């Protein structure tokens, strides 16, 4: 960290060189997007949650007052704790913060707690040699097998200074393990009135967000349903996972050319339990215009004969929409198929980065599976659009095939059907027809 300054230094942009660097660069942009809206996500969840903090007890034991877990410690920053500029090492501050948090946790459980996670660790400002750091910790909330400890660090320029600087804060999750390595049941916490109750509720909200994120990121076709539940508290992570999953699929190597018909090329990728395919062609249209047309699912039926309709049911934000899609009738079911799809669109992060429109299935309480439809699911699919020149673009569609879709894919790959290629040719005609349509431009969301 540099010395305190009234304004931040503008960093030179990072230019990724290799394909691996480019995919990491674009996914990093998604992580940044997720961090920036984390505070709003938490605020929204708290607004919709009940404000009363009903305390439960387990095994007949009462809740421990949070005040009994409060810890305060003072550390003097010496030269070995700092770099050549005299600024305290970030790792040293983290170590001191972990110490007080561990003591606070031990006051609740009367055992040796184990640190499991650190969340929202913020370096708000630097500290220098000679500063006194006051480190404060308290258990915000305790769940069945884990507890959250809030930690803050304040810097004083000299002894008895009346103007401390808040330089760091973090939330640390601890567990207590038994001799066999299994988490022990923890006592409950009784929050202090006022600010303590706010921290208590925020800790519960953060736990829910962590669980939602873990569920979304670890969602595997063979273990859980492809559709993941949608609500406001996990929207950021669903959107992030939707885009990053597609970008990861795009970046994979070992794509094999399976068919080529006129200008349309079809590739396949075989991995363990998944078969993915990619269809691409070059179209005489600007990348931004193709992106605008293909990201609007309400117009998909104009070129894709499999789509009957797509209703916009929720506008999450300017770049994320949820649609209820109805497709053609399935032969073996004798009824149409429907989907609830999250569509996440992203513009390029840097020169050379493509436009991306990612799709995945979600579950909405307002649109449950109905008897007149066969509910379909898509795990990872979407469009990727690269500008090849000012007027030419390479448009590619990706799909990680699900069990219900495999027969359709393999029939086309084997050359027994040209349905996919015909659909993509219709897509080209749609793009060319609408590339200069001013009315369509105004209707784009």
C-alpha positions as CSV (number, residue, x, y, z in Angstrom):
1,X,0.0,0.0,0.0
2,X,1.2,3.5,-0.7
3,X,1.1,6.5,1.6
4,X,-2.4,8.2,2.2
5,X,-3.4,10.2,-0.9
6,X,-6.5,12.3,-1.5
7,X,-7.1,10.5,-4.8
8,X,-6.5,7.0,-6.1
9,X,-3.9,6.2,-8.7
10,X,-5.2,5.1,-12.1
11,X,-3.7,1.8,-13.0
12,X,-2.6,0.9,-16.6
13,X,-5.0,-1.5,-18.2
14,X,-4.0,-5.2,-18.2
15,X,-4.0,-6.7,-21.7
16,X,-4.4,-10.5,-21.7
17,X,-2.3,-12.2,-24.4
18,X,-3.1,-15.9,-24.4
19,X,-6.5,-17.5,-24.8
20,X,-6.2,-18.8,-21.2
21,X,-5.5,-15.2,-19.9
22,X,-8.4,-13.9,-21.9
23,X,-10.9,-16.3,-20.4
24,X,-9.5,-15.6,-16.9
25,X,-9.7,-11.9,-17.6
26,X,-13.4,-12.0,-18.6
27,X,-14.4,-14.3,-15.7
28,X,-12.5,-11.9,-13.3
29,X,-14.8,-9.1,-14.7
30,X,-17.8,-11.3,-13.6
31,X,-16.3,-11.7,-10.1
32,X,-15.9,-8.0,-9.9
33,X,-19.5,-7.5,-10.9
34,X,-20.5,-9.9,-8.2
35,X,-18.5,-8.1,-5.5
36,X,-19.8,-4.7,-6.5
37,X,-23.4,-5.7,-6.0
38,X,-22.9,-7.9,-2.9
39,X,-23.8,-5.0,-0.6
40,X,-27.1,-4.4,-2.5
41,X,-27.8,-8.2,-2.5
42,X,-27.4,-8.3,1.3
43,X,-29.5,-5.1,1.8
44,X,-32.3,-6.5,-0.4
45,X,-32.3,-9.8,1.5
46,X,-32.5,-8.1,4.9
47,X,-35.3,-5.8,3.7
48,X,-37.4,-8.8,2.8
49,X,-36.6,-10.9,5.9
50,X,-38.4,-10.6,9.2
51,X,-36.8,-8.1,11.6
52,X,-37.7,-10.0,14.8
53,X,-34.8,-12.1,16.1
54,X,-36.4,-15.0,17.8
55,X,-33.8,-16.9,19.7
56,X,-33.9,-20.7,19.7
57,X,-32.2,-23.0,22.2
58,X,-30.7,-26.4,21.6
59,X,-30.6,-29.3,24.0
60,X,-32.2,-27.1,26.7
61,X,-29.2,-24.7,26.8
62,X,-29.7,-21.0,26.8
63,X,-28.2,-18.5,24.4
64,X,-24.8,-16.9,25.3
65,X,-24.9,-13.1,25.4
66,X,-22.8,-11.8,22.5
67,X,-21.1,-9.3,24.9
68,X,-19.3,-12.1,26.6
69,X,-17.5,-12.9,23.4
70,X,-16.2,-9.4,22.8
71,X,-12.4,-9.1,22.5
72,X,-10.2,-6.0,22.2
73,X,-6.5,-6.0,21.6
74,X,-3.8,-3.4,20.9
75,X,-0.7,-3.9,18.7
76,X,2.2,-1.6,18.1
77,X,3.4,-1.5,14.5
78,X,7.2,-2.0,14.6
79,X,9.7,-2.0,11.6
80,X,9.6,-5.9,11.2
81,X,5.8,-5.6,10.7
82,X,6.2,-3.2,7.7
83,X,7.6,-3.0,4.2
84,X,10.4,-0.7,3.0
85,X,7.9,2.2,2.7
86,X,6.9,1.8,6.4
87,X,3.4,0.5,5.6
88,X,2.2,-2.4,7.7
89,X,2.1,-5.8,5.8
90,X,-1.4,-6.8,5.0
91,X,-0.6,-10.4,6.1
92,X,0.5,-9.1,9.5
93,X,-2.8,-7.3,10.0
94,X,-4.7,-10.4,8.9
95,X,-2.8,-12.5,11.4
96,X,-3.6,-10.1,14.3
97,X,-7.2,-10.0,13.2
98,X,-7.4,-13.8,13.2
99,X,-5.9,-13.9,16.7
100,X,-8.6,-11.7,18.2
101,X,-11.3,-13.5,16.2
102,X,-10.1,-16.9,17.4
103,X,-10.2,-15.7,21.1
104,X,-13.8,-14.3,20.6
105,X,-14.9,-17.6,19.1
106,X,-13.3,-19.6,21.9
107,X,-15.3,-17.6,24.5
108,X,-18.5,-18.9,22.9
109,X,-17.5,-22.5,22.5
110,X,-14.9,-22.9,25.3
111,X,-12.8,-25.0,22.9
112,X,-10.2,-24.5,20.2
113,X,-12.1,-23.2,17.1
114,X,-10.9,-23.8,13.6
115,X,-11.0,-21.0,11.0
116,X,-13.0,-22.1,7.9
117,X,-13.5,-19.0,5.8
118,X,-12.8,-15.3,5.6
119,X,-15.4,-13.1,3.9
120,X,-15.5,-9.4,2.8
121,X,-11.9,-8.7,4.0
122,X,-11.5,-5.0,3.1
123,X,-8.3,-3.0,3.3
124,X,-9.8,0.5,3.8
125,X,-6.6,2.3,4.3
126,X,-2.9,1.9,5.2
127,X,-1.2,2.0,8.6
128,X,2.5,2.9,9.3
129,X,5.3,2.1,11.7
130,X,4.5,3.6,15.0
131,X,0.7,3.3,14.7
132,X,-1.3,1.6,17.5
133,X,-3.7,-0.8,16.0
134,X,-6.9,-1.5,18.1
135,X,-8.4,-4.9,17.0
136,X,-11.9,-5.6,18.0
137,X,-13.9,-8.9,17.6
138,X,-17.3,-10.2,18.6
139,X,-19.4,-13.3,17.7
140,X,-22.2,-11.9,15.5
141,X,-24.2,-15.1,15.2
142,X,-23.8,-18.9,15.9
143,X,-25.5,-21.5,13.8
144,X,-25.7,-25.2,14.4
145,X,-22.1,-26.1,13.4
146,X,-20.5,-22.7,12.7
147,X,-20.2,-19.2,14.0
148,X,-19.5,-15.8,12.3
149,X,-17.1,-13.4,14.1
150,X,-16.9,-9.8,13.0
151,X,-13.5,-8.2,13.2
152,X,-12.3,-4.6,12.7
153,X,-9.0,-2.8,13.0
154,X,-8.5,0.9,13.8
155,X,-5.2,2.8,13.6
156,X,-4.1,5.5,16.0
157,X,-1.2,7.7,15.0
158,X,-0.1,8.1,18.6
159,X,-1.1,7.1,22.1
160,X,-4.5,8.6,23.2
161,X,-5.2,10.0,19.8
162,X,-8.8,11.0,19.4
163,X,-9.1,10.4,15.7
164,X,-8.8,6.6,14.9
165,X,-8.7,5.5,11.3
166,X,-10.8,2.4,10.4
167,X,-8.4,0.5,8.2
168,X,-9.7,-3.1,8.0
169,X,-12.7,-5.2,8.6
170,X,-13.7,-8.9,7.9
171,X,-16.1,-11.6,8.8
172,X,-14.6,-14.9,9.8
173,X,-16.3,-18.3,10.0
174,X,-15.2,-20.8,12.7
175,X,-16.1,-24.4,13.5
176,X,-15.2,-26.7,16.4
177,X,-14.1,-30.2,15.4
178,X,-14.3,-33.2,17.6
179,X,-11.6,-35.9,17.7
180,X,-12.9,-37.5,14.6
181,X,-12.9,-34.2,12.6
182,X,-16.6,-33.7,12.7
183,X,-18.2,-30.3,13.5
184,X,-19.6,-29.9,17.0
185,X,-22.9,-28.3,17.8
186,X,-22.4,-24.8,19.1
187,X,-24.4,-22.7,21.7
188,X,-26.7,-20.0,20.4
189,X,-25.8,-16.3,20.7
190,X,-28.1,-13.6,22.2
191,X,-27.3,-10.4,20.3
192,X,-27.0,-7.0,22.0
193,X,-30.0,-4.7,21.4
194,X,-29.6,-2.3,18.5
195,X,-26.4,-2.7,16.5
196,X,-25.9,-6.2,17.8
197,X,-29.3,-7.3,16.4
198,X,-28.3,-5.8,13.0
199,X,-25.1,-7.8,13.0
200,X,-27.0,-10.9,14.0
201,X,-29.4,-10.6,11.1
202,X,-26.7,-9.7,8.6
203,X,-24.7,-12.8,9.6
204,X,-27.8,-15.0,8.8
205,X,-28.1,-13.3,5.5
206,X,-24.5,-13.8,4.6
207,X,-24.8,-17.5,5.5
208,X,-27.7,-17.9,3.2
209,X,-25.8,-16.2,0.4
210,X,-22.8,-18.5,1.0
211,X,-25.0,-21.6,0.8
212,X,-26.8,-20.3,-2.3
213,X,-23.5,-19.7,-4.0
214,X,-22.1,-23.1,-2.9
215,X,-25.2,-24.8,-4.3
216,X,-25.0,-23.0,-7.6
217,X,-21.3,-23.4,-8.2
218,X,-21.4,-27.1,-7.3
219,X,-24.5,-27.9,-9.2
220,X,-23.8,-31.1,-11.3
221,X,-26.1,-32.7,-13.7
222,X,-25.7,-36.2,-12.1
223,X,-26.3,-35.0,-8.5
224,X,-29.0,-32.3,-8.5
225,X,-31.7,-31.0,-10.9
226,X,-30.3,-28.8,-13.7
227,X,-32.6,-26.0,-12.7
228,X,-31.5,-24.1,-9.6
229,X,-33.9,-22.0,-7.5
230,X,-34.1,-18.3,-8.3
231,X,-34.6,-15.6,-5.7
232,X,-33.2,-12.2,-5.0
233,X,-30.6,-13.4,-2.6
234,X,-28.8,-15.6,-5.0
235,X,-29.3,-13.7,-8.3
236,X,-25.7,-12.4,-8.4
237,X,-24.2,-15.9,-8.1
238,X,-26.6,-17.4,-10.6
239,X,-25.8,-14.7,-13.1
240,X,-22.1,-15.1,-12.4
241,X,-22.2,-18.9,-12.8
242,X,-24.3,-18.6,-15.9
243,X,-21.8,-16.4,-17.7
244,X,-18.6,-18.0,-16.4
245,X,-19.9,-21.5,-17.2
246,X,-20.4,-20.5,-20.8
247,X,-17.1,-18.7,-21.1
248,X,-15.3,-21.7,-19.7
249,X,-17.0,-24.0,-22.2
250,X,-16.0,-21.5,-25.0
251,X,-12.4,-21.6,-23.9
252,X,-12.1,-25.4,-23.9
253,X,-9.7,-27.1,-26.3
254,X,-10.2,-30.3,-28.3
255,X,-13.3,-29.3,-30.2
256,X,-13.6,-31.6,-33.2
257,X,-15.2,-30.6,-36.5
258,X,-18.1,-33.0,-37.0
259,X,-20.0,-31.5,-40.0
260,X,-19.7,-28.6,-42.5
261,X,-22.6,-27.6,-44.7
262,X,-22.2,-24.5,-46.8
263,X,-21.1,-21.8,-44.4
264,X,-22.2,-23.6,-41.2
265,X,-19.7,-25.6,-39.2
266,X,-20.6,-28.0,-36.4
267,X,-18.1,-29.1,-33.7
268,X,-18.4,-31.5,-30.9
269,X,-16.6,-31.9,-27.5
270,X,-16.7,-35.1,-25.6
271,X,-15.9,-34.9,-21.8
272,X,-16.6,-37.6,-19.2
273,X,-20.4,-37.5,-18.8
274,X,-21.0,-34.5,-21.1
275,X,-21.3,-34.0,-24.8
276,X,-21.2,-30.4,-26.0
277,X,-21.6,-28.9,-29.4
278,X,-20.8,-25.7,-31.2
279,X,-22.2,-24.3,-34.4
280,X,-20.7,-21.3,-36.0
281,X,-20.7,-19.2,-39.2
282,X,-19.6,-15.8,-40.4
283,X,-22.4,-13.2,-41.0
284,X,-22.3,-9.8,-42.7
285,X,-23.5,-7.9,-39.6
286,X,-21.8,-5.9,-36.9
287,X,-21.1,-7.8,-33.7
288,X,-23.0,-5.3,-31.5
289,X,-26.1,-5.6,-33.7
290,X,-26.0,-9.4,-33.7
291,X,-25.6,-9.3,-30.0
292,X,-28.7,-7.1,-29.6
293,X,-30.8,-9.3,-31.8
294,X,-29.8,-12.7,-30.4
295,X,-30.0,-11.7,-26.7
296,X,-33.7,-10.9,-27.1
297,X,-35.4,-14.3,-26.7
298,X,-38.8,-12.8,-27.5
299,X,-37.6,-12.7,-31.2
300,X,-36.2,-16.2,-31.2
301,X,-39.3,-17.7,-32.8
302,X,-38.7,-15.6,-35.9
303,X,-35.8,-17.8,-36.9
304,X,-35.8,-20.9,-34.6
305,X,-38.7,-23.2,-35.5
306,X,-38.3,-25.0,-32.2
307,X,-39.5,-21.9,-30.3
308,X,-43.2,-21.2,-30.2
309,X,-43.0,-18.2,-27.8
310,X,-40.8,-16.6,-25.1
311,X,-42.4,-14.4,-22.5
312,X,-40.3,-12.0,-20.4
313,X,-41.3,-12.8,-16.8
314,X,-38.7,-10.9,-14.9
315,X,-36.2,-8.2,-15.8
316,X,-33.5,-8.7,-13.2
317,X,-31.4,-5.8,-14.5
318,X,-30.3,-4.4,-17.8
319,X,-28.2,-7.5,-18.6
320,X,-30.1,-10.3,-17.0
321,X,-33.6,-11.5,-17.9
322,X,-35.8,-14.5,-17.0
323,X,-38.1,-15.9,-19.8
324,X,-40.7,-18.6,-19.9
325,X,-40.2,-20.3,-23.2
326,X,-42.6,-22.7,-24.9
327,X,-41.1,-25.0,-27.6
328,X,-42.6,-27.4,-30.2
329,X,-44.5,-30.5,-29.2
330,X,-42.3,-33.5,-28.3
331,X,-43.2,-36.6,-30.4
332,X,-43.0,-39.1,-27.5
333,X,-44.9,-36.9,-25.0
334,X,-47.6,-35.5,-27.4
335,X,-47.4,-32.1,-25.7
336,X,-45.2,-29.0,-25.9
337,X,-42.1,-28.5,-23.8
338,X,-41.5,-25.4,-21.7
339,X,-38.4,-23.9,-20.0
340,X,-37.7,-21.2,-17.5
341,X,-34.5,-19.6,-18.7
342,X,-32.1,-17.0,-17.2
343,X,-30.5,-15.1,-20.1
344,X,-27.4,-13.1,-19.1
345,X,-25.8,-10.9,-21.7
346,X,-22.3,-9.4,-21.5
347,X,-20.5,-6.9,-23.7
348,X,-16.7,-7.4,-24.3
349,X,-14.4,-6.7,-21.3
350,X,-11.5,-5.7,-23.6
351,X,-10.5,-5.7,-27.3
352,X,-10.7,-9.2,-28.7
353,X,-13.1,-10.3,-26.0
354,X,-16.5,-11.5,-27.6
355,X,-20.1,-10.6,-26.9
356,X,-21.7,-13.3,-24.8
357,X,-25.3,-14.3,-24.2
358,X,-25.6,-17.2,-21.7
359,X,-28.6,-19.3,-20.9
360,X,-29.4,-21.7,-18.1
361,X,-32.6,-23.1,-16.5
362,X,-33.9,-21.7,-13.2
363,X,-36.8,-22.5,-11.0
364,X,-39.4,-19.8,-10.4
365,X,-42.3,-20.2,-7.8
366,X,-44.5,-18.2,-10.2
367,X,-43.9,-20.7,-13.1
368,X,-44.0,-24.3,-11.7
369,X,-44.1,-27.3,-14.0
370,X,-47.6,-27.7,-15.4
371,X,-49.4,-30.8,-16.7
372,X,-49.9,-29.4,-20.2
373,X,-46.2,-29.0,-20.7
374,X,-43.1,-31.2,-20.4
375,X,-40.7,-29.2,-18.4
376,X,-37.3,-29.0,-20.1
377,X,-34.0,-27.9,-18.8
378,X,-30.8,-26.4,-20.2
379,X,-27.6,-26.6,-18.2
380,X,-25.2,-24.4,-20.2
381,X,-25.8,-22.8,-23.6
382,X,-25.6,-19.5,-25.4
383,X,-24.2,-17.4,-28.1
384,X,-20.7,-16.0,-28.5
385,X,-20.1,-13.3,-31.1
386,X,-16.7,-12.1,-32.3
387,X,-16.2,-9.1,-34.6
388,X,-14.1,-10.2,-37.6
389,X,-14.2,-6.7,-39.3
390,X,-16.4,-3.6,-39.1
391,X,-19.2,-5.4,-41.0
392,X,-18.5,-9.1,-40.4
393,X,-19.0,-11.2,-37.3
394,X,-18.4,-14.8,-36.3
395,X,-21.6,-16.1,-34.6
396,X,-21.3,-19.3,-32.6
397,X,-23.9,-21.2,-30.5
398,X,-22.8,-23.5,-27.7
399,X,-24.8,-26.1,-25.9
400,X,-23.8,-28.6,-23.2
401,X,-26.2,-31.4,-24.1
402,X,-28.6,-32.8,-21.5
403,X,-30.0,-36.3,-21.6
404,X,-33.2,-35.3,-23.2
405,X,-31.3,-33.5,-26.0
406,X,-28.7,-36.1,-26.8
407,X,-30.7,-38.0,-29.4
408,X,-31.4,-34.8,-31.3
409,X,-27.7,-33.8,-31.2
410,X,-26.3,-37.2,-32.2
411,X,-28.8,-37.5,-35.1
412,X,-27.5,-34.2,-36.5
413,X,-23.8,-35.0,-35.8
414,X,-24.2,-38.4,-37.6
415,X,-25.6,-36.7,-40.7
416,X,-29.0,-38.3,-40.3
417,X,-30.6,-34.9,-40.0
418,X,-29.7,-31.3,-41.0
419,X,-32.1,-29.7,-38.7
420,X,-29.5,-27.8,-36.6
421,X,-27.7,-26.4,-39.7
422,X,-31.1,-25.4,-41.2
423,X,-31.9,-23.5,-38.0
424,X,-28.6,-21.7,-38.1
425,X,-29.1,-20.8,-41.7
426,X,-32.5,-19.3,-40.7
427,X,-30.7,-17.4,-38.0
428,X,-28.3,-15.9,-40.6
429,X,-31.3,-14.7,-42.7
430,X,-32.9,-13.2,-39.6
431,X,-29.8,-11.3,-38.7
432,X,-29.3,-10.0,-42.3
433,X,-33.0,-9.0,-42.6
434,X,-32.8,-7.0,-39.3
435,X,-29.3,-5.6,-39.3
436,X,-30.4,-2.2,-40.5
437,X,-34.0,-2.1,-39.1
438,X,-34.2,1.1,-37.2
439,X,-37.6,0.1,-35.6
440,X,-36.1,-3.1,-34.3
441,X,-33.1,-1.2,-32.9
442,X,-35.5,1.0,-30.9
443,X,-37.4,-2.0,-29.6
444,X,-34.2,-3.8,-28.3
445,X,-33.9,-3.8,-24.5
